[in-house]
Amino acid sequence: MESLPADTKEWFAQTRWSIDDIKELKPEWNDEKCRDFLEKYANKIVNSMVEAGWFAIENFLENEAKE
């Protein structure tokens, strides 16, 4: 694999959320209400995803150590 320039990072396991994702759980909500919800909770969603990601990484690393 070629080495990357020092200022370049590779990103893995990215995710993002859309109005359609909210409508899966709240089909009665209109686009504006879904957007408002996502805007209101965006930072909390990000923080929750980061916490869950670190938890998963730690567990997977433990599993790797056992193999």
C-alpha positions as CSV (number, residue, x, y, z in Angstrom):
1,M,0.0,0.0,0.0
2,E,1.3,3.5,-0.9
3,S,2.0,5.7,2.1
4,L,-0.3,8.7,2.4
5,P,0.9,12.3,2.8
6,A,1.2,13.2,6.5
7,D,-1.9,15.5,6.5
8,T,-4.1,12.8,4.9
9,K,-6.2,10.5,7.1
10,E,-8.1,7.5,6.0
11,W,-11.6,7.3,7.5
12,F,-13.5,4.1,8.2
13,A,-17.0,3.2,9.4
14,Q,-18.5,6.5,8.6
15,T,-22.3,7.0,8.9
16,R,-24.8,9.8,8.5
17,W,-28.5,10.3,9.0
18,S,-31.2,11.7,6.9
19,I,-34.8,12.8,7.0
20,D,-35.7,9.5,5.5
21,D,-34.1,7.7,8.4
22,I,-36.2,9.5,10.9
23,K,-39.3,8.9,8.8
24,E,-38.6,5.1,9.1
25,L,-39.4,5.5,12.8
26,K,-41.8,8.4,12.6
27,P,-43.6,8.1,9.2
28,E,-46.3,10.7,10.4
29,W,-43.7,13.5,10.7
30,N,-43.2,15.8,7.8
31,D,-39.7,16.8,6.4
32,E,-39.5,20.0,8.5
33,K,-40.2,18.2,11.7
34,C,-37.6,15.5,10.9
35,R,-35.0,18.2,10.0
36,D,-35.7,20.1,13.2
37,F,-35.3,16.9,15.2
38,L,-31.9,16.1,13.5
39,E,-30.7,19.7,14.0
40,K,-31.7,19.7,17.6
41,Y,-30.1,16.4,18.5
42,A,-27.2,16.3,16.0
43,N,-24.4,16.8,18.6
44,K,-26.0,14.3,20.9
45,I,-26.3,11.7,18.1
46,V,-22.6,12.3,17.2
47,N,-21.5,11.9,20.8
48,S,-23.5,8.7,21.1
49,M,-22.1,7.3,17.9
50,V,-18.5,8.1,19.0
51,E,-19.1,6.4,22.4
52,A,-20.6,3.3,20.7
53,G,-17.8,3.2,18.2
54,W,-15.1,3.3,20.8
55,F,-16.9,0.5,22.7
56,A,-17.1,-1.6,19.6
57,I,-13.4,-1.0,18.7
58,E,-12.3,-2.0,22.3
59,N,-14.4,-5.2,22.1
60,F,-13.1,-6.1,18.7
61,L,-9.5,-5.5,19.8
62,E,-10.1,-7.8,22.8
63,N,-11.5,-10.4,20.5
64,E,-8.4,-10.1,18.2
65,A,-6.1,-10.6,21.2
66,K,-7.9,-13.9,21.9
67,E,-7.5,-15.2,18.4
